[in-house]
Amino acid sequence: MRHVFLHCSWLVVCLLALVISACTADVPDALKGPTPAPVVTPAPVKPGAPYPALAPADKCFEPGAYGAVDLAQPTDQKFLNLMRGHRVDTIMRYYDWVKESISGKTPKADELARIFATGFSFAGVFQHYNSSESTFRDSGRPAIDAARIGELAKLWKQPKGSAVYVGYDGDFPYSVIQSYAKDIGARIRAMGFRVGMYGSGGNCKALAAAGLIDRSSSAGKKPLCMLAASSWGWRETKAVLASGEYVLAQYVNKKCGGKSMDWSKVNSLDFGQWVPQ
């Protein structure tokens, strides 16, 4: 009986070996799915690395004149190299809903990897039809918008203490944006981020006075205001520019390297820009 048991056990082992061999055999090429293309990023640029030389034909503005650029379309490596040549240090893009207000407005993970690997820091502005007054009159919007910001910040590995700018892209009276600003600001702060604003000088002053936006950690503790390029005629923008109480001043949209973008003068070493945690 013992011999019969051993013989049966041996048969079971052999059968298992055959099954395992069949399961691990190479799958014919015809049955294989497409091989995913690897995400290729350049080797990271070390802090303090020299800026590359800029060919005269590629010059869009005086190198070093603007510390940040922002755009609502994806960057590519050629564009990033060009911005390095212009001595830009920060690339700004947008937090937006999954169904974007402009296609390509929200950066994907591979684009962010290229931005950081090329030696830039990052900062983002939340915008989803934030040029429409109805956005700020919708009591449900702060929760929806903050949830999306949190989702993207987690995906992007945004460090605590960095900033999220919220767009108020119109010459809105403070009374129109106040409730929205208070609600979304509290939600952003609860995530551990500082709150900035993008818009007019008047709303920069009002939000800062109400404590609804945060300040730079650099000398002067300037409010985290990004003055919109189109806002020079909006309430109190020229007065705020003259006072210096802002961190970024955005200038009119132009093309450079085939990309349509705005550029910003940086008025504080810290304006909440970041690299991933």
C-alpha positions in Angstrom: 0.0 0.0 0.0 2.9 2.3 0.8 4.3 1.8 -2.6 1.0 2.6 -4.3 0.8 5.9 -2.3 4.3 6.9 -3.2 3.6 6.1 -6.9 0.4 8.3 -6.8 2.3 11.1 -5.1 4.9 11.0 -7.8 2.2 11.2 -10.5 0.7 14.3 -8.8 4.1 16.0 -8.7 4.7 15.3 -12.3 1.3 16.6 -13.3 1.8 19.8 -11.3 5.2 20.4 -13.0 3.6 20.0 -16.4 0.9 22.6 -15.5 3.4 25.1 -14.2 5.6 24.7 -17.3 2.6 25.3 -19.6 1.5 28.4 -17.7 5.0 30.0 -17.7 5.9 29.2 -21.3 6.5 32.1 -23.6 3.3 33.6 -25.0 3.4 33.7 -28.9 4.0 37.2 -30.2 0.6 37.2 -32.0 -1.2 36.9 -28.6 0.8 39.5 -26.8 -0.6 43.0 -26.3 1.4 46.1 -27.3 4.4 46.9 -25.2 3.9 50.1 -23.3 6.3 52.9 -24.3 8.6 53.8 -21.5 8.4 57.3 -20.0 11.7 58.9 -20.9 12.9 61.9 -19.0 16.3 63.6 -19.1 18.8 63.3 -16.3 17.9 65.7 -13.5 19.6 69.0 -13.6 21.6 69.7 -10.4 20.8 72.9 -8.5 23.0 75.7 -9.5 23.8 74.2 -12.8 24.6 76.8 -15.5 21.9 77.9 -17.9 22.4 76.7 -21.5 23.4 79.3 -24.1 20.5 80.9 -26.0 20.8 81.4 -29.7 19.8 84.9 -30.8 17.1 83.6 -33.1 15.4 81.8 -30.1 15.4 84.9 -27.9 11.8 85.9 -26.8 12.7 88.2 -24.0 15.8 89.3 -22.1 17.2 86.3 -20.3 16.6 86.7 -16.5 13.9 89.3 -16.9 11.1 86.9 -16.0 11.4 84.2 -13.3 8.3 82.3 -14.1 6.1 81.4 -17.2 2.7 79.9 -17.2 0.7 78.2 -20.0 -2.5 76.3 -20.6 -1.0 73.8 -23.0 1.5 71.0 -22.4 5.2 71.7 -22.5 7.7 69.6 -24.3 11.5 69.1 -23.8 12.4 71.6 -26.6 10.3 74.3 -24.9 11.7 73.5 -21.4 15.3 73.8 -22.8 14.4 77.1 -24.3 13.0 78.4 -21.0 16.2 77.3 -19.3 18.1 79.4 -21.8 15.9 82.4 -20.9 16.9 81.8 -17.2 13.3 81.0 -16.2 13.2 79.1 -12.9 9.5 78.1 -12.4 7.0 76.6 -14.8 3.4 77.3 -13.9 0.4 75.2 -15.2 -3.1 74.7 -14.0 -5.3 72.6 -11.7 -8.5 71.9 -13.6 -11.4 69.5 -13.6 -11.1 66.1 -15.4 -13.3 67.7 -18.1 -11.1 70.6 -18.7 -12.1 74.1 -19.7 -9.2 74.1 -22.2 -7.9 70.8 -23.5 -4.4 70.0 -22.1 -4.7 72.6 -19.3 -3.8 70.1 -16.5 -0.3 68.6 -16.7 0.2 64.9 -16.8 2.7 63.0 -14.7 5.2 62.6 -17.6 5.2 66.3 -18.3 5.8 67.1 -14.6 8.7 64.6 -14.5 10.3 66.5 -17.4 9.7 69.9 -15.8 11.5 68.8 -12.6 14.2 66.8 -14.4 15.1 69.9 -16.4 15.7 71.9 -13.3 12.5 73.9 -12.8 10.3 74.3 -9.8 6.5 74.3 -10.3 3.5 76.3 -9.2 -0.2 75.9 -10.2 -3.3 78.0 -10.5 -6.8 76.5 -10.0 -9.0 77.6 -12.9 -12.2 76.1 -14.1 -14.3 78.8 -15.7 -13.0 81.2 -13.1 -13.6 84.1 -15.4 -17.3 83.6 -14.9 -19.2 85.2 -12.0 -21.5 82.2 -11.8 -18.6 80.1 -10.6 -18.3 82.2 -7.4 -22.1 82.3 -6.8 -22.4 78.5 -6.9 -22.2 77.4 -3.2 -21.3 73.9 -4.2 -18.2 74.8 -6.2 -15.7 75.2 -3.3 -16.1 71.6 -2.2 -15.8 70.3 -5.8 -12.9 72.5 -6.7 -11.0 71.7 -3.5 -11.5 68.0 -3.9 -9.9 68.2 -7.4 -7.0 70.2 -6.1 -6.4 67.6 -3.4 -6.6 64.8 -5.9 -4.0 66.4 -8.2 -1.8 67.5 -5.3 -1.6 63.9 -4.0 -0.9 62.6 -7.5 1.8 65.2 -8.1 3.4 64.7 -4.6 3.0 68.3 -3.8 4.7 69.1 -0.5 2.9 70.6 2.4 3.5 74.3 2.9 3.7 75.0 -0.8 1.0 77.2 -2.4 -2.1 76.7 -4.5 -3.3 79.8 -6.4 -7.0 80.3 -7.0 -8.1 82.2 -10.1 -10.5 85.2 -9.9 -10.0 86.1 -13.5 -12.1 89.2 -13.8 -12.7 92.6 -12.3 -15.2 91.1 -9.8 -16.3 93.1 -6.8 -15.0 91.5 -3.6 -18.5 90.8 -2.4 -18.9 88.4 -5.4 -15.9 86.2 -4.6 -15.8 86.5 -0.7 -17.9 83.5 0.1 -16.2 81.2 -2.4 -12.7 82.4 -1.3 -13.4 81.8 2.4 -14.7 78.3 1.7 -12.1 77.1 -0.8 -9.3 78.7 1.2 -10.3 76.9 4.4 -10.3 73.6 2.5 -6.9 74.2 0.8 -5.4 75.1 4.2 -6.9 71.9 5.8 -4.8 70.0 3.2 -1.6 71.7 4.5 -1.1 74.1 1.6 -0.9 77.9 1.5 -3.5 79.8 -0.4 -2.7 82.3 -3.1 -4.8 84.3 -5.6 -4.7 85.2 -9.2 -6.6 88.3 -10.3 -6.9 92.0 -9.8 -5.1 94.3 -7.4 -8.4 95.1 -5.7 -9.1 91.5 -4.8 -5.5 91.0 -3.8 -5.8 93.7 -1.2 -9.2 92.6 0.0 -8.3 88.9 0.3 -5.1 89.7 2.1 -6.8 92.1 4.5 -9.4 89.5 5.3 -6.7 86.8 6.0 -8.1 84.7 3.1 -4.8 84.3 1.4 -1.4 83.5 2.8 2.0 85.2 2.6 5.5 84.6 1.4 8.0 83.3 3.9 10.7 85.6 2.4 11.6 89.0 3.7 8.7 91.4 3.5 6.1 88.6 3.8 4.3 89.8 0.7 0.8 88.4 0.1 0.6 85.5 -2.4 -1.0 87.6 -5.1 -0.4 86.9 -8.8 -1.6 89.9 -10.7 -3.3 88.9 -13.9 -1.8 90.1 -17.2 -5.1 91.5 -18.3 -5.8 93.3 -15.0 -3.8 96.5 -15.4 -7.1 98.3 -15.9 -8.9 96.4 -13.2 -9.5 97.9 -9.8 -6.4 98.9 -7.9 -4.0 96.8 -9.9 -1.7 99.7 -10.7 -1.7 100.8 -7.1 -0.7 97.3 -5.9 2.0 97.1 -8.5 3.3 100.5 -7.2 3.2 99.3 -3.6 5.1 96.1 -4.3 2.7 94.1 -2.2 2.5 91.0 -4.5 4.7 88.1 -5.4 4.1 87.6 -9.2 3.1 90.1 -11.9 2.0 88.4 -15.1 2.6 90.0 -18.5 0.6 89.7 -21.7 0.4 86.3 -23.5 2.9 85.8 -26.3 4.4 82.9 -28.2 7.8 81.5 -27.6 9.1 78.1 -28.9 5.8 77.5 -30.6 3.9 77.8 -27.3 1.4 80.4 -26.3 2.3 81.6 -22.7 2.4 84.4 -20.2 5.5 85.4 -18.3 5.7 86.8 -14.8 8.1 89.0 -12.9 8.9 87.5 -9.6 8.8 89.8 -6.6 9.7 87.4 -3.8 12.1 84.5 -3.5 9.3 82.4 -2.0 6.0 82.4 -3.7 5.0 78.9 -2.8 6.8 77.2 -5.8 7.8 73.6 -5.2 9.5 70.4 -6.3 7.9 67.0 -5.4 8.2 65.7 -1.9 
